[in-house]
Amino acid sequence: MVIDLRTCTVIGGRGFIGRSLVQRLLKLGDWIVRIADSDDSLRLDHWEENSPLSEALSANRASYFHVDVRNKSQLIKAIEGSSVVFYVETTTSFTDDFYDCYTLIVKGAKNVINACRECKVKQLIYNSTADVVFDGLHDIHNGDESLLYAWKFKDMLSDLKAQAEALVLFANDVDGLLTCALRPSNVFGPGDTEIIPFVVNQAKSGWAKLIIGSGENISDFTYVENVAHALMCAEKALGSRMVSVSGKAFFITNLEPVKFSEFVSLILEDLGYQRPMVKLPARLVKCVVSLVKWVHTKTASGKLNHSIPLHNVVKLALCTSTFSCSAAKKHIGYSPVVSLENDLDHMVAVADILLWRDEKTTFACFLAVALLYHWFFFSGRTFISSAAKLLLLVTGALTGYGILPSNIFGFSIPRISASSFEISEVDMTNSAKTIVHMWNRGAHVIKALAQGEDWNLFFQVAVPLYFLELIVSRYLTAAIGVGVALAFSMFFVYQQYEEEIDGIAKVLMITTKEAMGLVMNNLPAPLTSFLHKPKEDE
């Protein structure tokens, strides 16, 4: 049986939601998928090497187009010949520069609409956000599509997304183009750059023990696979030319409203952290967040890094925002394909490795580190000789592995992809920035030391350098051995006795400060005056 393949274009196909949508379309088997995004070329991640996307690229059922949504000619090249266009977010990062965001979101939407008209596209499905009806101040309880756009938005991106959504819906049934929009609420899942990473980072730093506000506020969350499923449901309904779908917007959720504090607690517990316990007053948090944003704006040339979604997370913690999916269920046939509990289980599946709870992985890592430790410190060779022999050994092993057949006695031999040996441009850029920052900071310290006036700085540098020289010259091997042992034990010990260790650390910190104050107060007056002289002169 010959399957009549249809062609669609996914604008933003390498973004958070776009990747899931592309995978689902390809698994369905009756689509030719054009992936359009802002990256110059398509680079598959290691987990995509044997994925439906990799197979589709080889079979010419998928292709990639470099597209800047601000350039209509590039859009036309990617869209031409497609009957359906899915417009989700691109991988371009947003800043607080209004003009840049406006051209990307609003002007980009205009260009997509015009390109669809020129290319005689039949359907355009836009992935919007539930935040287009939320002002960040007033609670929304089981809101439906009768809600108007927010009169005033708390953040610029929601405002611009609302404008883009309105343009898409207004373009419905013009030049034969049918449109609709989906409004998912708080999307999370693999590739999430906001909610889950923020919670995990706060857990690592200890701030996740705090509950912002009362902890009773409820929100809707939507797993990324459910959003991709909803987009495909919308396409199917729109293809039937249903009047109840074209030109309309639909809220999409997991149909499981949950307290934000409970959502965070589920993640933390699965990761092995303690549930949040201490409550912070909502008004205090709002003041602090406003102050942080103001300071960041003044010190960062007006550009706020959206990789740290402080405003969004605080909004979730302080306001209730739940939405009804009745219209989506009735008109586009949407229902979640993955439950919230399964979503979180999938999200924290890596916790066993991160927290060293997988015994096999832990033992393998420990064995590898122990062998390297012995190789460099107890083999009787110099560091350079050990490194050269290790490189030769690795090269020989990879060469031998490469010439092995793909199947030996019925056992398949997995191949190592070339991308495993590549370093991404982002990683190289971040590494270079870190090196430059450390170099400049060191140069500044050396310059201050050369002036010979800041004795506090001198002691801060001289004392650590003395102990470092002592350790390197006499106890380097032992110090590294202790470090290896601690790396495989201190996290487990801290997890078991977190409260006790935090208490001891607090006592030690207070005792150290008091001891330093006592020493400084009992120093001879001339020495105290000499040590503080630079500060007084300033």
C-alpha positions as CSV (number, residue, x, y, z in Angstrom):
1,M,0.0,0.0,0.0
2,V,1.4,3.4,-1.1
3,I,1.1,6.1,1.5
4,D,0.4,9.6,0.2
5,L,2.9,11.7,2.1
6,R,1.9,15.3,3.0
7,T,4.5,18.0,3.5
8,C,4.6,20.3,6.5
9,T,7.1,22.9,7.8
10,V,7.9,23.2,11.5
11,I,9.2,26.7,12.1
12,G,11.3,26.5,15.3
13,G,11.8,22.7,14.7
14,R,15.0,22.6,16.8
15,G,13.5,24.4,19.8
16,F,12.1,23.0,23.0
17,I,8.6,22.2,21.7
18,G,9.6,21.9,18.0
19,R,11.8,18.9,18.6
20,S,9.0,16.9,20.2
21,L,6.6,17.9,17.4
22,V,9.1,16.8,14.7
23,Q,9.6,13.4,16.4
24,R,5.9,12.8,16.7
25,L,5.3,13.8,13.0
26,L,8.0,11.5,11.8
27,K,6.9,8.6,14.0
28,L,3.4,8.9,12.4
29,G,5.0,8.0,9.1
30,D,2.8,10.0,6.7
31,W,4.6,13.3,6.7
32,I,7.5,14.9,4.9
33,V,8.8,17.3,7.5
34,R,10.8,20.5,6.8
35,I,12.6,21.7,9.8
36,A,13.2,25.5,9.8
37,D,15.2,27.2,12.5
38,S,17.8,29.9,13.1
39,D,20.8,27.7,13.4
40,D,23.1,27.8,10.3
41,S,23.0,24.0,9.9
42,L,21.4,20.9,11.5
43,R,23.5,19.2,14.1
44,L,22.1,16.1,15.7
45,D,22.6,15.5,19.4
46,H,24.1,12.2,20.5
47,W,20.7,10.8,21.5
48,E,19.3,11.6,18.0
49,E,21.8,9.5,16.1
50,N,19.4,6.5,15.8
51,S,16.2,8.5,16.2
52,P,13.3,8.8,13.7
53,L,14.8,12.2,12.7
54,S,18.1,10.6,11.7
55,E,16.3,7.9,9.7
56,A,14.0,10.4,8.1
57,L,17.0,12.6,7.0
58,S,18.6,9.6,5.4
59,A,15.4,8.7,3.6
60,N,14.8,12.3,2.5
61,R,11.5,12.4,4.5
62,A,13.0,15.3,6.6
63,S,15.1,18.3,5.6
64,Y,16.6,21.4,7.3
65,F,16.3,25.0,6.3
66,H,18.2,27.9,7.9
67,V,15.5,30.5,8.6
68,D,15.5,33.9,10.2
69,V,11.8,34.8,10.6
70,R,12.7,38.4,10.0
71,N,13.6,37.4,6.4
72,K,10.5,36.6,4.4
73,S,12.5,35.2,1.4
74,Q,14.1,32.6,3.7
75,L,10.7,31.7,5.0
76,I,9.2,31.3,1.5
77,K,12.1,28.9,0.6
78,A,11.3,26.7,3.6
79,I,7.5,26.9,3.3
80,E,7.0,26.5,-0.5
81,G,5.3,23.3,-1.3
82,S,4.0,22.7,2.2
83,S,0.3,22.3,3.0
84,V,0.7,22.8,6.7
85,V,2.9,25.1,8.8
86,F,3.5,24.7,12.5
87,Y,4.9,27.9,14.0
88,V,6.6,27.3,17.4
89,E,9.4,29.1,19.1
90,T,12.8,29.3,17.4
91,T,16.1,28.7,19.2
92,T,17.0,32.4,19.0
93,S,17.5,33.6,22.6
94,F,15.5,36.7,23.7
95,T,16.8,39.7,25.6
96,D,15.1,42.7,27.1
97,D,15.8,44.7,24.0
98,F,12.3,45.6,22.8
99,Y,13.2,46.1,19.2
100,D,14.9,42.8,18.9
101,C,12.1,41.0,20.5
102,Y,9.4,42.8,18.5
103,T,11.1,42.0,15.2
104,L,11.5,38.4,16.2
105,I,8.0,37.8,17.6
106,V,5.6,40.2,16.0
107,K,7.3,41.1,12.7
108,G,8.3,37.4,12.5
109,A,4.6,36.4,12.8
110,K,3.7,38.9,10.0
111,N,6.4,37.4,7.7
112,V,5.2,33.9,8.4
113,I,1.6,34.8,7.6
114,N,2.5,36.6,4.4
115,A,4.9,33.7,3.3
116,C,2.0,31.2,3.9
117,R,-0.3,33.3,1.8
118,E,2.2,33.6,-1.1
119,C,2.9,29.8,-1.0
120,K,-0.8,28.9,-0.8
121,V,-0.4,27.1,2.5
122,K,-3.7,25.7,3.7
123,Q,-3.2,25.6,7.5
124,L,-1.1,27.6,10.0
125,I,-1.0,26.5,13.6
126,Y,0.6,28.9,16.0
127,N,2.0,27.8,19.4
128,S,1.2,30.7,21.8
129,T,1.1,30.7,25.6
130,A,-1.6,30.9,28.3
131,D,0.2,34.0,29.6
132,V,-1.5,36.1,26.9
133,V,-4.5,36.4,29.3
134,F,-2.6,36.7,32.5
135,D,-1.5,40.1,33.9
136,G,0.7,38.6,36.6
137,L,-1.4,40.2,39.4
138,H,-4.9,38.7,39.4
139,D,-5.6,35.0,39.9
140,I,-7.3,33.0,37.1
141,H,-9.5,30.0,38.2
142,N,-10.4,27.6,35.4
143,G,-10.1,30.3,32.8
144,D,-11.6,29.6,29.3
145,E,-11.3,31.1,25.9
146,S,-13.8,33.8,26.7
147,L,-11.0,35.6,28.6
148,L,-9.7,38.7,26.8
149,Y,-6.1,39.5,26.4
150,A,-4.5,41.0,29.5
151,W,-5.0,44.8,29.7
152,K,-1.4,45.2,31.0
153,F,1.3,42.6,30.9
154,K,3.9,42.0,33.6
155,D,6.6,41.0,31.1
156,M,7.3,42.1,27.6
157,L,7.5,38.6,26.0
158,S,3.9,37.8,26.9
159,D,2.7,41.1,25.5
160,L,4.5,40.4,22.2
161,K,3.2,36.8,22.0
162,A,-0.3,38.2,22.4
163,Q,0.2,40.5,19.5
164,A,1.6,37.7,17.4
165,E,-1.3,35.4,18.3
166,A,-3.8,38.1,17.4
167,L,-2.2,38.5,14.0
168,V,-2.3,34.8,13.3
169,L,-6.0,34.5,14.3
170,F,-6.9,37.6,12.3
171,A,-5.3,36.1,9.2
172,N,-7.8,33.2,9.2
173,D,-9.7,32.5,6.0
174,V,-7.7,35.0,4.0
175,D,-6.4,33.8,0.6
176,G,-7.5,30.3,1.6
177,L,-5.3,30.1,4.8
178,L,-6.9,28.6,7.9
179,T,-5.3,29.4,11.2
180,C,-5.6,28.6,14.9
181,A,-3.5,29.0,18.0
182,L,-2.8,26.9,21.1
183,R,-2.1,28.3,24.5
184,P,-0.2,25.7,26.6
185,S,0.4,26.6,30.3
186,N,3.8,26.3,31.8
187,V,5.4,23.8,29.4
188,F,8.1,21.5,30.9
189,G,10.0,18.4,29.8
190,P,13.2,17.2,28.3
191,G,15.0,20.3,26.9
192,D,13.2,22.7,29.3
193,T,15.3,25.8,29.9
194,E,13.1,27.4,32.6
195,I,11.1,25.6,35.2
196,I,12.9,22.3,35.9
197,P,16.5,23.8,35.6
198,F,15.6,26.6,37.9
199,V,14.2,24.3,40.5
200,V,17.3,22.0,40.3
201,N,19.7,24.9,40.5
202,Q,17.9,26.3,43.6
203,A,18.0,22.8,45.2
204,K,21.8,22.6,44.6
205,S,22.3,26.0,46.2
206,G,20.0,25.3,49.2
207,W,17.3,27.9,48.3
208,A,14.7,25.3,47.4
209,K,14.0,24.8,51.1
210,L,12.0,28.0,51.0
211,I,8.3,28.3,50.0
212,I,7.4,31.6,48.4
213,G,4.2,33.0,49.8
214,S,1.5,30.7,51.3
215,G,2.3,27.7,49.1
216,E,-1.4,27.3,48.3
217,N,-1.4,28.8,44.8
218,I,-2.4,26.4,42.1
219,S,-1.1,26.3,38.5
220,D,-1.5,24.2,35.4
221,F,1.6,22.5,33.9
222,T,1.8,20.9,30.5
223,Y,4.3,18.2,29.4
224,V,6.0,19.0,26.1
225,E,4.8,15.7,24.5
226,N,1.2,16.7,25.3
227,V,1.8,20.1,23.6
228,A,3.2,18.3,20.5
229,H,0.2,16.0,20.5
230,A,-2.2,19.0,20.8
231,L,-0.6,20.7,17.8
232,M,-1.2,17.6,15.7
233,C,-4.8,17.4,17.0
234,A,-5.3,21.0,15.9
235,E,-3.9,20.2,12.4
236,K,-6.3,17.3,12.0
237,A,-9.3,19.4,13.1
238,L,-8.3,22.4,11.0
239,G,-7.9,20.1,8.0
240,S,-11.6,19.2,8.4
241,R,-12.4,22.9,7.9
242,M,-14.3,23.0,11.2
243,V,-15.7,26.5,11.8
244,S,-15.3,26.0,15.6
245,V,-11.5,25.6,15.2
246,S,-10.4,28.0,12.4
247,G,-9.6,31.5,13.8
248,K,-9.8,30.2,17.4
249,A,-7.4,29.8,20.3
250,F,-7.4,26.9,22.7
251,F,-5.9,26.4,26.2
252,I,-3.8,23.3,26.6
253,T,-2.8,21.7,30.0
254,N,-2.2,18.3,31.5
255,L,-5.7,18.6,33.0
256,E,-4.1,18.2,36.5
257,P,-3.9,21.5,38.3
258,V,-1.4,21.3,41.2
259,K,0.0,23.5,43.9
260,F,3.3,25.0,42.7
261,S,4.9,24.1,46.0
262,E,3.7,20.5,45.6
263,F,5.0,20.4,42.0
264,V,8.4,21.6,43.2
265,S,8.3,19.1,46.1
266,L,7.7,16.2,43.8
267,I,10.7,17.1,41.7
268,L,12.9,17.6,44.8
269,E,11.9,14.4,46.4
270,D,12.6,12.4,43.3
271,L,16.0,14.0,43.1
272,G,16.7,13.1,46.8
273,Y,16.3,16.6,48.2
274,Q,14.3,17.8,51.2
275,R,10.8,19.2,50.6
276,P,10.5,23.0,51.0
277,M,9.6,23.9,54.6
278,V,10.3,27.6,55.4
279,K,7.8,30.1,54.1
280,L,8.8,33.6,52.9
281,P,6.2,36.5,52.8
282,A,4.9,37.2,49.3
283,R,5.3,40.9,49.6
284,L,9.0,40.5,50.7
285,V,9.7,38.3,47.7
286,K,8.0,40.7,45.3
287,C,10.2,43.6,46.6
288,V,13.4,41.6,46.3
289,V,12.6,40.4,42.8
290,S,11.8,44.0,41.7
291,L,15.1,45.2,43.3
292,V,17.1,42.4,41.6
293,K,15.6,43.2,38.2
294,W,16.2,47.0,38.7
295,V,19.9,46.4,39.7
296,H,20.4,43.9,36.8
297,T,18.9,46.4,34.3
298,K,21.2,49.2,35.6
299,T,24.3,47.0,35.5
300,A,23.8,45.0,32.4
301,S,22.9,47.6,29.8
302,G,19.2,46.9,30.0
303,K,19.5,43.3,29.0
304,L,18.2,40.6,31.3
305,N,19.2,37.0,30.8
306,H,16.1,35.0,30.2
307,S,17.9,31.7,31.0
308,I,17.2,32.5,34.6
309,P,13.3,32.9,34.6
310,L,13.1,34.5,38.1
311,H,10.0,36.5,37.2
312,N,8.1,33.5,35.8
313,V,8.9,31.2,38.7
314,V,7.9,33.9,41.3
315,K,4.7,34.4,39.3
316,L,3.9,30.7,39.6
317,A,4.6,30.7,43.3
318,L,2.5,33.8,44.1
319,C,-0.5,33.5,41.8
320,T,-3.1,31.0,40.9
321,S,-3.6,30.4,37.2
322,T,-5.6,27.4,36.0
323,F,-7.3,26.9,32.7
324,S,-10.1,24.8,31.2
325,C,-9.4,22.5,28.3
326,S,-13.0,21.8,27.6
327,A,-12.9,23.6,24.2
328,A,-9.7,21.8,23.2
329,K,-11.3,18.4,24.2
330,K,-14.5,19.2,22.3
331,H,-13.3,20.8,19.1
332,I,-9.8,19.4,18.4
333,G,-10.1,16.1,20.3
334,Y,-7.3,16.8,22.6
335,S,-6.5,14.7,25.7
336,P,-3.1,14.3,27.4
337,V,-1.1,11.4,26.2
338,V,1.2,11.5,29.3
339,S,0.1,12.2,32.9
340,L,1.8,14.6,35.3
341,E,3.2,11.8,37.4
342,N,4.7,10.0,34.4
343,D,6.1,13.4,33.2
344,L,8.0,13.9,36.4
345,D,9.2,10.3,36.6
346,H,10.7,10.8,33.1
347,M,12.2,14.2,34.0
348,V,14.1,12.9,37.1
349,A,15.2,9.6,35.5
350,V,18.7,11.0,35.5
351,A,18.7,11.5,39.3
352,D,20.3,8.1,40.0
353,I,23.4,9.3,38.1
354,L,23.4,12.9,39.4
355,L,23.1,11.8,43.0
356,W,25.3,8.7,42.6
357,R,22.4,6.3,43.4
358,D,23.1,4.0,40.5
359,E,25.5,1.5,41.9
360,K,26.8,0.2,38.6
361,T,27.4,3.7,37.3
362,T,29.0,4.8,40.6
363,F,31.4,1.8,40.6
364,A,32.3,2.3,37.0
365,C,33.1,6.0,37.5
366,F,35.1,5.2,40.7
367,L,37.0,2.5,39.0
368,A,37.9,4.8,36.1
369,V,39.1,7.6,38.4
370,A,41.1,5.1,40.6
371,L,42.8,3.7,37.5
372,L,43.7,7.3,36.3
373,Y,45.0,8.1,39.8
374,H,47.2,5.1,39.8
375,W,48.3,5.7,36.1
376,F,49.5,9.2,36.8
377,F,50.9,9.0,40.4
378,F,52.0,5.4,41.0
379,S,53.3,4.2,37.6
380,G,56.8,5.7,38.1
381,R,56.5,7.8,34.9
382,T,56.4,11.5,34.5
383,F,53.1,13.3,33.9
384,I,53.9,14.0,30.2
385,S,55.0,10.3,29.6
386,S,51.8,9.1,31.4
387,A,49.6,11.4,29.3
388,A,51.3,10.4,26.1
389,K,50.9,6.6,26.8
390,L,47.3,7.2,27.8
391,L,46.6,9.0,24.6
392,L,48.2,6.2,22.6
393,L,46.2,3.6,24.5
394,V,42.9,5.5,23.9
395,T,43.7,5.9,20.2
396,G,44.5,2.2,19.8
397,A,41.3,1.2,21.6
398,L,39.1,3.5,19.4
399,T,40.8,2.2,16.2
400,G,40.2,-1.4,17.2
401,Y,36.6,-0.6,18.1
402,G,36.1,1.1,14.8
403,I,37.2,-1.9,12.7
404,L,34.9,-4.3,14.6
405,P,31.9,-5.6,12.6
406,S,28.5,-4.3,13.5
407,N,27.5,-7.8,14.7
408,I,29.5,-10.4,16.5
409,F,27.9,-13.8,17.3
410,G,24.4,-12.2,17.2
411,F,25.4,-9.3,19.5
412,S,25.1,-5.9,17.8
413,I,28.0,-3.5,18.4
414,P,26.9,0.1,18.8
415,R,28.8,2.7,16.9
416,I,30.3,5.9,18.4
417,S,29.0,8.9,16.3
418,A,31.4,11.6,15.1
419,S,29.4,14.2,17.1
420,S,30.6,12.5,20.3
421,F,34.0,14.0,19.7
422,E,32.8,17.5,18.8
423,I,32.7,20.5,21.1
424,S,29.8,22.8,20.6
425,E,30.3,26.4,19.7
426,V,28.4,27.5,22.8
427,D,30.6,25.4,25.1
428,M,33.7,26.9,23.5
429,T,32.4,30.4,23.7
430,N,31.5,29.9,27.4
431,S,34.9,28.4,28.1
432,A,36.7,31.3,26.4
433,K,34.6,33.8,28.3
434,T,35.5,32.1,31.6
435,I,39.2,32.1,30.8
436,V,39.1,35.7,29.8
437,H,37.3,36.6,33.0
438,M,39.7,34.7,35.2
439,W,42.7,36.3,33.3
440,N,41.4,39.8,33.7
441,R,40.6,39.3,37.4
442,G,44.1,37.9,38.0
443,A,45.6,40.9,36.2
444,H,43.6,43.2,38.3
445,V,44.8,41.5,41.5
446,I,48.4,41.5,40.4
447,K,48.2,45.2,39.6
448,A,46.7,45.9,43.0
449,L,49.5,43.8,44.7
450,A,52.2,45.6,42.7
451,Q,51.1,49.0,44.2
452,G,51.9,47.5,47.6
453,E,49.2,49.4,49.5
454,D,46.4,46.9,50.1
455,W,47.7,44.6,52.9
456,N,44.3,42.8,53.3
457,L,44.5,41.7,49.7
458,F,48.2,40.7,50.2
459,F,47.3,38.3,53.0
460,Q,44.3,37.0,51.1
461,V,46.6,36.0,48.3
462,A,49.8,35.1,50.1
463,V,48.2,32.7,52.7
464,P,46.3,30.5,50.2
465,L,49.4,30.5,47.9
466,Y,51.6,29.3,50.7
467,F,49.3,26.4,51.6
468,L,48.9,25.6,47.9
469,E,52.7,25.5,47.5
470,L,53.0,23.3,50.6
471,I,50.3,20.8,49.3
472,V,51.7,20.7,45.8
473,S,55.3,20.2,46.9
474,R,54.8,17.7,49.6
475,Y,51.3,16.2,49.7
476,L,49.9,16.5,46.1
477,T,49.4,12.7,45.7
478,A,47.7,12.4,49.1
479,A,45.5,15.5,48.5
480,I,44.3,14.2,45.2
481,G,43.6,10.8,46.7
482,V,41.5,12.4,49.5
483,G,39.7,14.5,46.9
484,V,38.8,11.4,44.9
485,A,37.5,9.6,48.0
486,L,35.4,12.7,49.0
487,A,34.0,13.0,45.5
488,F,32.3,9.6,45.9
489,S,31.3,9.9,49.5
490,M,30.5,13.5,50.6
491,F,27.3,13.9,48.5
492,F,25.9,10.7,49.9
493,V,26.9,11.6,53.5
494,Y,25.4,15.1,53.1
495,Q,22.2,13.7,51.7
496,Q,21.8,11.5,54.8
497,Y,22.8,14.1,57.4
498,E,21.9,17.4,55.7
499,E,20.4,19.1,58.7
500,E,23.3,18.1,61.0
501,I,25.9,19.2,58.5
502,D,24.2,22.5,57.8
503,G,24.0,23.2,61.6
504,I,27.7,22.4,62.1
505,A,28.7,24.6,59.1
506,K,26.7,27.4,60.6
507,V,28.3,27.1,64.0
508,L,31.8,26.9,62.4
509,M,31.1,30.0,60.3
510,I,29.9,32.0,63.3
511,T,32.8,30.8,65.4
512,T,35.3,31.8,62.7
513,K,33.8,35.2,62.3
514,E,33.9,35.8,66.1
515,A,37.5,34.5,66.3
516,M,38.6,36.8,63.5
517,G,36.9,39.7,65.2
518,L,38.5,38.9,68.5
519,V,42.0,38.7,66.9
520,M,41.5,42.0,65.0
521,N,40.3,43.7,68.2
522,N,43.4,42.5,70.1
523,L,46.0,43.5,67.6
524,P,48.3,46.4,68.5
525,A,46.9,49.7,67.5
526,P,49.7,50.6,65.1
527,L,49.2,47.3,63.2
528,T,45.4,47.7,63.1
529,S,45.8,51.2,61.7
530,F,48.3,50.0,59.2
531,L,46.1,47.2,57.9
532,H,43.1,49.5,57.5
533,K,45.0,52.4,56.1
534,P,44.0,51.9,52.4
535,K,40.3,51.9,53.3
536,E,40.5,55.0,55.3
537,D,42.4,56.8,52.5
538,E,39.7,55.9,50.1
